[in-house]
Amino acid sequence: MKVTVELSKYPLSEEYIPKIKDFIDRLNSHNSLTVMTNPTSTHVMGDFDIVMPILNKEIKTSFEKFGKAIFVMKVLMGDLISK
């Protein structure tokens, strides 16, 4: 099943842009995902069973690497690209 996940990351620190960029760059390193960004969120599309473990790994990595942050996530069945 295809899904689209809309994510927003809010690092709880003053130097927040590099922490957000690092997260997006790591998502983009996964060839099995389609990643689209805009000024307020990132959309990750792909197969549910592939997307969710990658998000789990990359969110955990963000916590371990940079400390506290808030992630807001919306999950939609289907993807934004398909008609």
Secondary structure in CASP SS format (residue, H / E / C, confidence):
PFRMAT SS
TARGET T0000
AUTHOR 0000-0000-0000
METHOD secondary structure of the structure
MODEL  1
M C 1.00
K E 1.00
V E 1.00
T E 1.00
V E 1.00
E E 1.00
L E 1.00
S E 1.00
K E 1.00
Y E 1.00
P E 1.00
L C 1.00
S C 1.00
E C 1.00
E C 1.00
Y C 1.00
I H 1.00
P H 1.00
K H 1.00
I H 1.00
K H 1.00
D H 1.00
F H 1.00
I H 1.00
D H 1.00
R H 1.00
L H 1.00
N H 1.00
S C 1.00
H C 1.00
N C 1.00
S C 1.00
L C 1.00
T E 1.00
V E 1.00
M E 1.00
T E 1.00
N C 1.00
P C 1.00
T C 1.00
S C 1.00
T E 1.00
H E 1.00
V E 1.00
M E 1.00
G E 1.00
D E 1.00
F H 1.00
D H 1.00
I H 1.00
V H 1.00
M H 1.00
P H 1.00
I H 1.00
L H 1.00
N H 1.00
K H 1.00
E H 1.00
I H 1.00
K H 1.00
T H 1.00
S H 1.00
F H 1.00
E H 1.00
K H 1.00
F H 1.00
G C 1.00
K C 1.00
A E 1.00
I E 1.00
F E 1.00
V E 1.00
M E 1.00
K E 1.00
V E 1.00
L E 1.00
M E 1.00
G C 1.00
D C 1.00
L C 1.00
I C 1.00
S C 1.00
K C 1.00
END
